[in-house]
Amino acid sequence: MKKIVSFFLLLVSALANAQSSGTAPTASPAERSMAEANKAINKKPTQYAGYNLLAMALARRARETSDVKFYGQAEDALKKSFELAPANLDGEKIRVWLLLGRHEFPAALQAAQALNKRVPDDVLVYGFLTDANAELGNYDAAEKAAQWMLDLRPGNLPGMTRAAYLRELFGDLEGALELMNMAYQSTPPTETEDRAWILSQIGHLHLMSGDSKAAETTLQQALALFPGYHYALGNLAKVRIVEKRYPEAVDLLQQRYRRPPHAENLYDLAEALELSGRPEEAKKAFVEFETKSLQEAVRKDNSSRELIFFYADHAHQPAQALQVAEQERAWRHDVYTLDAHAWALHLNGKDKAARVEIETALKVGVRDPRMLRHAAEIALAAGDRSAADHYLQGAEVPNAIASGQTAAR
């Protein structure tokens, strides 16, 4: 499960207003919502609303823990909701939410478009359209949907976080930071996981802007607010890598990999082990990563981008990298998929096609340093040193590192 889960920021509070009375004070926001939903179901088992609340709470718990098992449980709750009230509107919204969480972006887009026709003034439905279009690489459509969110309800939190993600993709890091800070200030203190997620994104944006000190401060705030938070751990590890404090990065990534052990998180850990001068452990981790990644390749929620770079940069199997890249490129065209495909094309000697692909990605405005370095090498292979120098200058943001990050995933 990738960071796309974070696209669902504050949907629970927008669709429901569950109270936390009677639950343990140490329970997370999702756990409190789960308890309240179960109370509602026990009180009125023949009403669908309680099952919708439970489905939302379980999906939120999936984001808190990075554990996809909660999506399956959410789908079971939603099934019961539809048995009691077929095609109920809140249930249909949650269904799209779950499709997005499982990275079924084409299906999510189709379902969101149908909902948009049914309720053309619903802010959250425009949020779903933003999410699905952004992940598929339909950035004009994503921007239009995000603008509708802000036009319909100026200053709404889901609209601001989505707009911030698009600002980042379009190269406006300052604008993205401004929006994320506004969202943080507007988020209730009780919503600790939401606030930790926003802080994690702010930390990421500071790092991409070259301010590792601000990133460190913000990410530590996120971890104080929500201890062990997997998004904050991952971004703080990137700070440590920038600082060349590789053993500390390994420790942070080991913590994240235990919450629970996803293949893409293992890939990051393997790279950190390699940087830390632990080649045998890195090799073992890469072998395990490849096995796990291939096992999940049949799902849309996979680690295929990491698998492409594993074959390209570590296993030195360019043909395998290109095969996986073409499978991903066949169904989504976001900038990060285009970058991975371009890199695989380049390593297979297909530099003309690689250059078209990487330039298509960069036209969006994205300022990802790794992507710019790829563009530089591809341009150099094509004999265009001037373009290569231009891309390298763009990649030399102080302390910045490649993100590959989805936002509000």
C-alpha positions in Angstrom: 0.0 0.0 0.0 1.6 3.2 -1.1 1.1 6.8 0.1 -1.9 7.2 -2.1 -3.9 6.3 1.0 -3.3 9.8 2.2 -5.6 11.2 -0.5 -8.4 10.4 1.8 -7.6 13.1 4.3 -10.5 14.1 6.4 -13.1 12.3 4.4 -14.2 10.4 7.5 -15.0 13.7 9.3 -16.7 15.1 6.2 -19.0 12.1 5.8 -19.6 11.3 9.5 -19.3 13.0 12.9 -18.6 10.0 15.2 -17.9 10.9 18.8 -15.2 9.3 20.9 -17.0 8.8 24.3 -16.5 5.5 26.0 -13.3 4.6 24.2 -9.8 4.3 25.6 -8.0 7.6 25.8 -5.0 6.0 24.0 -7.1 4.8 21.1 -6.3 6.3 17.7 -8.9 8.4 15.8 -9.7 5.4 13.6 -10.0 3.1 16.5 -12.4 5.5 18.2 -14.4 5.7 15.1 -14.5 1.9 14.8 -15.8 1.6 18.4 -18.5 4.2 17.7 -19.5 2.5 14.5 -19.8 -0.9 16.3 -21.9 0.7 19.0 -24.2 2.1 16.3 -24.5 -1.3 14.6 -25.3 -3.0 17.9 -28.0 -0.4 18.6 -29.6 -0.5 15.2 -28.3 -3.6 13.3 -30.9 -3.2 10.5 -29.8 0.3 9.5 -27.1 0.7 6.9 -25.6 3.9 8.3 -23.6 2.1 11.0 -22.0 -0.2 8.5 -21.0 2.8 6.4 -19.4 4.3 9.5 -17.5 1.1 10.2 -16.3 0.8 6.6 -14.9 4.4 6.7 -13.3 3.8 10.1 -11.6 0.6 8.9 -10.3 2.3 5.8 -8.9 5.1 8.0 -7.3 2.5 10.2 -5.6 1.1 7.0 -4.0 4.5 6.6 -3.0 4.8 10.2 -1.3 1.4 10.2 -0.4 0.9 6.5 -2.1 -2.5 6.9 -4.2 -3.5 3.9 -6.2 -6.1 5.8 -8.4 -3.3 7.0 -9.5 -2.6 3.4 -10.9 -6.2 3.2 -12.8 -5.7 6.5 -14.1 -2.3 5.2 -15.4 -4.0 2.0 -17.2 -6.6 4.2 -18.9 -3.8 6.1 -19.8 -2.0 3.0 -21.3 -5.2 1.5 -23.6 -5.3 4.5 -24.6 -1.7 4.0 -25.6 -2.4 0.4 -27.6 -5.4 1.4 -29.7 -3.2 3.7 -29.8 -0.2 1.3 -28.7 -0.9 -2.2 -26.8 2.0 -3.9 -27.1 4.3 -0.9 -25.1 7.4 -1.7 -22.7 7.4 1.3 -22.0 3.7 0.5 -21.2 4.5 -3.1 -18.8 7.2 -2.0 -17.1 4.8 0.3 -16.8 2.3 -2.5 -14.9 4.8 -4.6 -12.7 5.6 -1.5 -11.8 1.9 -1.2 -11.1 1.5 -4.9 -8.6 4.4 -4.6 -7.1 2.9 -1.5 -6.5 -0.3 -3.5 -5.0 1.7 -6.4 -7.8 0.6 -8.7 -7.6 4.0 -10.3 -9.4 3.3 -13.6 -12.4 1.7 -11.8 -12.3 4.5 -9.2 -12.4 7.1 -12.0 -15.4 5.4 -13.7 -17.3 5.2 -10.4 -16.5 8.8 -9.5 -17.7 10.0 -12.9 -21.0 8.1 -12.4 -21.4 9.7 -8.9 -20.6 13.1 -10.3 -23.5 12.8 -12.7 -25.8 11.7 -9.8 -24.7 14.5 -7.4 -23.0 17.2 -9.5 -22.4 19.6 -6.5 -20.8 17.1 -4.1 -17.3 18.3 -3.0 -16.0 14.9 -2.0 -16.9 13.4 -5.4 -14.8 16.0 -7.0 -12.1 15.0 -4.6 -12.3 11.4 -5.9 -12.1 12.7 -9.5 -9.0 14.7 -8.5 -7.4 11.6 -6.9 -8.1 9.2 -9.7 -7.1 11.5 -12.5 -3.9 12.6 -10.8 -2.8 9.0 -10.3 -3.6 8.1 -13.9 -1.7 11.2 -15.2 -4.7 13.1 -16.3 -3.5 16.3 -14.7 -5.7 18.8 -16.5 -8.8 16.9 -15.4 -7.4 16.6 -11.9 -6.8 20.3 -11.7 -10.3 21.2 -12.9 -11.8 18.8 -10.3 -9.7 20.3 -7.5 -10.7 23.8 -8.5 -14.4 22.7 -8.4 -13.8 21.6 -4.8 -12.5 25.0 -3.8 -15.2 26.9 -5.8 -18.0 24.9 -4.2 -16.6 25.2 -0.7 -13.8 27.7 -0.4 -11.1 26.7 2.2 -12.3 23.1 2.6 -9.6 20.8 3.9 -9.8 18.0 1.4 -9.7 20.6 -1.4 -6.6 22.3 0.1 -4.6 19.1 0.5 -5.4 18.0 -3.1 -4.5 21.4 -4.4 -1.2 21.3 -2.5 -0.3 18.0 -4.1 -1.0 19.3 -7.6 1.0 22.5 -6.8 3.9 20.2 -6.0 3.5 18.2 -9.2 3.4 21.5 -11.2 6.6 22.6 -9.6 5.2 25.2 -7.1 6.7 23.9 -3.9 6.1 27.3 -2.1 2.4 27.2 -3.1 2.2 23.6 -1.9 3.7 24.5 1.4 1.3 27.4 1.9 -1.7 25.2 1.3 -0.5 22.4 3.5 0.2 24.9 6.3 -3.3 26.3 5.9 -4.7 22.8 6.1 -2.8 22.0 9.2 -4.0 25.2 11.0 -7.6 24.2 10.1 -7.4 20.6 11.3 -8.9 20.0 14.8 -6.3 19.1 17.5 -8.3 15.9 18.2 -7.5 14.6 14.7 -4.0 13.5 15.6 -3.4 11.2 12.6 -4.7 13.8 10.1 -2.4 16.4 11.7 0.6 14.0 11.6 -0.1 13.2 8.0 -0.1 16.9 7.1 3.1 17.5 9.0 4.7 14.5 7.2 3.8 16.2 3.9 5.1 19.5 5.0 8.3 17.9 6.1 8.6 16.2 2.6 8.0 19.6 0.9 10.7 21.3 3.1 13.1 18.6 2.1 12.3 18.9 -1.6 12.9 22.7 -1.2 16.3 22.0 0.2 15.6 22.8 3.9 16.5 19.7 5.7 16.4 21.4 9.1 12.8 22.5 8.7 12.0 19.0 7.5 13.6 17.5 10.5 11.7 19.7 12.9 8.3 19.1 11.2 8.8 15.4 11.0 9.7 15.1 14.7 6.5 17.0 15.5 4.6 14.4 13.5 6.2 11.6 15.3 5.5 13.2 18.7 1.9 13.6 17.7 1.5 10.1 16.3 4.4 7.9 17.6 5.8 5.4 15.0 3.8 7.0 12.1 5.0 5.3 9.0 4.8 8.3 6.7 6.9 10.4 9.1 9.4 7.6 9.6 9.9 7.3 5.8 10.4 11.0 5.3 12.7 11.3 8.2 14.8 8.5 6.8 15.2 10.6 3.7 16.5 13.5 5.8 19.0 11.2 7.4 20.2 10.0 3.9 20.6 13.6 2.8 22.7 14.1 5.9 24.7 10.9 5.2 23.6 9.5 8.5 22.9 6.2 6.9 22.8 3.9 10.0 20.0 6.1 11.4 18.2 6.0 8.1 18.4 2.2 8.3 16.9 2.2 11.8 14.0 4.4 10.8 13.3 2.3 7.7 13.4 -0.9 9.7 10.8 0.6 12.0 8.6 1.5 9.1 9.1 -1.9 7.5 7.6 -3.6 10.6 4.4 -1.5 10.2 3.6 -3.9 8.3 6.2 -5.3 5.9 5.4 -3.9 2.5 7.6 -4.6 -0.5 8.2 -1.0 -1.5 9.3 -0.2 2.1 11.8 -3.1 1.9 13.2 -1.7 -1.3 14.0 1.6 0.5 15.5 -0.3 3.4 17.7 -2.3 1.0 19.0 0.9 -0.6 19.8 2.4 2.8 21.6 -0.8 3.9 23.7 -0.5 0.7 24.5 3.2 1.5 25.3 2.2 5.1 28.1 -0.2 3.9 26.2 -3.4 4.7 26.3 -5.1 1.3 25.4 -8.6 2.4 22.3 -7.4 4.3 21.4 -5.2 1.4 21.7 -8.1 -1.1 19.5 -10.3 1.1 16.9 -7.5 1.4 16.9 -7.0 -2.4 16.3 -10.7 -3.0 13.4 -10.7 -0.6 12.1 -7.5 -2.1 12.1 -9.0 -5.6 10.2 -12.1 -4.4 7.6 -10.1 -2.6 7.2 -7.6 -5.4 6.7 -10.3 -8.1 4.0 -11.9 -5.9 2.0 -8.7 -5.7 2.5 -7.7 -9.3 -1.0 -9.0 -10.2 -2.5 -6.3 -8.1 -2.8 -2.6 -8.9 -1.6 -1.8 -5.4 1.9 -3.1 -6.1 5.6 -2.1 -5.9 6.2 -2.2 -9.7 8.0 1.2 -9.8 10.4 0.0 -7.2 10.8 -3.3 -9.1 11.7 -1.3 -12.3 14.5 0.5 -10.5 15.7 -2.7 -8.8 16.1 -4.4 -12.2 17.5 -1.2 -13.7 20.0 0.0 -11.1 20.7 -3.0 -8.8 20.1 -6.3 -10.6 21.4 -4.8 -13.9 18.6 -6.5 -15.9 17.4 -3.8 -18.2 15.2 -6.1 -20.3 13.3 -7.1 -17.1 13.0 -3.4 -16.1 11.5 -2.5 -19.4 9.0 -5.4 -19.3 7.7 -4.3 -15.9 7.7 -0.6 -17.0 5.7 -1.3 -20.1 3.1 -3.2 -18.0 2.7 -0.2 -15.7 2.8 2.3 -18.6 -0.1 0.5 -20.2 -2.6 1.6 -17.6 -1.3 4.8 -16.0 0.6 7.8 -17.2 1.5 9.8 -14.1 4.9 11.5 -14.1 6.6 8.9 -11.8 5.5 6.0 -14.1 6.7 8.0 -17.1 10.1 8.5 -15.4 10.5 4.8 -14.6 9.5 3.9 -18.2 11.9 6.4 -19.7 14.8 5.2 -17.5 14.1 1.6 -18.6 14.0 2.6 -22.2 17.3 4.4 -21.9 19.0 1.4 -20.3 17.8 -0.7 -23.2 19.3 1.7 -25.8 16.0 3.3 -26.8 17.1 6.8 -26.1 14.8 8.6 -28.6 11.7 7.1 -27.1 13.2 7.6 -23.6 13.6 11.3 -24.3 10.1 11.7 -25.5 8.8 10.0 -22.4 10.9 11.9 -19.8 10.1 15.3 -21.5 6.4 14.5 -21.4 6.8 14.0 -17.6 8.8 17.1 -17.1 6.3 19.3 -19.0 4.0 18.9 -16.0 6.5 21.0 -14.1 7.6 18.4 -11.5 11.0 19.2 -10.0 11.9 15.8 -8.7 15.8 15.6 -8.6 16.0 12.0 -9.5 13.8 12.6 -12.5 15.9 15.5 -13.6 19.1 13.5 -13.3 17.5 10.8 -15.5 16.5 13.5 -18.0 20.1 14.7 -18.0 21.6 11.3 -18.7 19.0 10.6 -21.4 19.8 13.9 -23.1 23.5 13.3 -22.9 23.0 9.9 -24.5 21.2 11.7 -27.3 24.2 14.1 -27.7 22.4 17.1 -26.3 24.9 18.3 -23.6 23.2 21.7 -23.3 19.9 20.1 -22.3 21.8 17.7 -20.0 23.5 20.6 -18.2 20.1 22.4 -17.9 18.5 19.4 -16.2 21.5 18.9 -13.9 21.2 22.5 -12.7 17.6 21.9 -11.9 18.4 18.8 -10.0 21.0 20.6 -7.8 18.5 21.7 -5.1 20.5 21.9 -1.9 19.9 18.7 0.2 17.0 17.6 -2.0 16.4 14.0 -2.9 14.1 12.1 -5.2 10.6 11.7 -3.8 8.6 9.4 -6.0 5.9 10.4 -3.5 2.1 10.5 -3.9 0.3 12.8 -1.6 -3.1 13.5 -0.3 -1.1 8.3 -1.7 
